[in-house]
Amino acid sequence: MNFQRSDFPKDFLFGVATSAYQIEGHAFGGAGPTHWDSFAATPGNVARAENGARGCDHYHRYEQDLDLVAAAGFDAYRFSTSWARVMPEGRGTVNQEGLDFYDRLTDAMLERGIKPCVTLYHWELPSQLSDLGGWRNRDIAGWFADFTEVIMGRIGDRMYSAAPINEPWCVSWLSHFLGHHAPGLRDIRATARAMHHVLLAHGRATEVMRGLGMSNLGAVFNMEWADPADDTDEARRTADVYDAYYNRFFLSGVFNKSYPDLALEGLEDHLPKGWHNDFDTISTPVDWCGINYYTRKLLAPNDGPWPHHHEVPGPLPKTQMEWEVFPEGLSNLLSRTAAEYTGDLPIFVTENGMANDDHLTDGAVPDSARIEYIEKHIAAVQKAIAEGVPLQGYYLWSLLDNYEWALGYEKRFGLVHVDFETMVRTPKASYYELKKALLAE
């Protein structure tokens, strides 16, 4: 790596991130069914109809995995809890095995000097709540608050930081408008309701955690830099619309108590009655803002229904996901978020990384493309810091190759290679290079 820890402010945190359903093994420990299980069981939704039943068997191998986190010199581990593991039906009965697992996991982090950074929800909604409308149903804000009370009542006292929901855009738009994630809907009314309710649930959960005496609470947004496909005014406006519903909608709700006009042009007629009255809850104060960043998109206008656009393949090098490598977008979004939304509030890059076609060869996994990707994005982080952005940490996605949702197990984002037959872990070249950078004297 072309950097080392001493190039950053003294208290700057380096971490890795994972999510429960992607690595734990949902078949273990009394977890209940989720909408991801039924989505994956429906032909055509997920590559090879794969699901998270085994994941990376982190449920049984978490100590080995945390040893890898500690050995590389990472300060923090951003993990998520599974709602259906803790409350198999989403409400009511609590699964003590699930609580015990997260208790052990938390203590194992602390024993290794790793800061536990929890995300309460990373997409695995209990099936019985999905049957009741899931994120389309306003009641989910109360259900999620109750779950927050249960799980944080058990482990919240030991968390370094906490955020309620990972990537509101994915929970709502990707899953209810594009249909690529569970529950697999393509319905603008469902989308608008989910977009609003996910923010309402975020606010309610934050209130609950404050009530439990927790601090260092944040919000995590996924963002993509939006560029027009050409120099026309129409294309520029198209990119602005994409930016409005992808990036600004959620930021503006939490930090500005409003939604962008360009997003409301298509969504307002479909938002739930009385949505204007929820902003005091949605904007419950947070202590930091997290940004997940991977790529940019090029947008071109079309004559279809709102949002009247389509994506155009870009000219830059691409990852295994066919996502352009565009580190400038990260520095742009960090600077813009601080300038227009969060001010002096600490910001973290809570996810950044790339999928690569990695292969185990003679006991090693060379992944020079990932090393180059990380170097370029670290440079973007340093640029933002130099411009005055109060950036306090950078987390790689992901520690392990894992279940990549609708793409099954074939896209590899990990710093550590996982053989999904044997579950053997093999650190990749990028892991060792990061270890050298972080532990350099």
Secondary structure, DSSP 4 states (H G I P E B T S, - for coil): ----GGGS-TT-EEEEE--HHHHS-TTSTTPPPBHHHHHHTSTTSSGGG--SSSTT-HHHHHHHHHHHHHHTT-SEEEEE--HHHHSTTSSS---HHHHHHHHHHHHHHHHTTPEEEEEEESS--BHHHHHTTGGGSTTHHHHHHHHHHHHHHHHGGG-SEEEEEB-HHIIIIIHHTS--STT----HHHHHHHHHHHHHHHHHHHHHHHHTT---BEEEEEEEEEEESSSSHHHHHHHHHHHIIIIIHHHHHHHHSS--HHHHHHHGGGSPTTGGGGHHHHT---SEEEEEEEEEEEEEE-SSSTT-EEEE--SS-B-TTS-B--THHHHHHHHHHIIIIITTS-EEEEE----B----BTTB---HHHHHHHHHHHHHHHHHHHTT--EEEEEEE-SB----GGGTT-SB--SEEE-TTT--EEE-HHHHHHHHHHH--
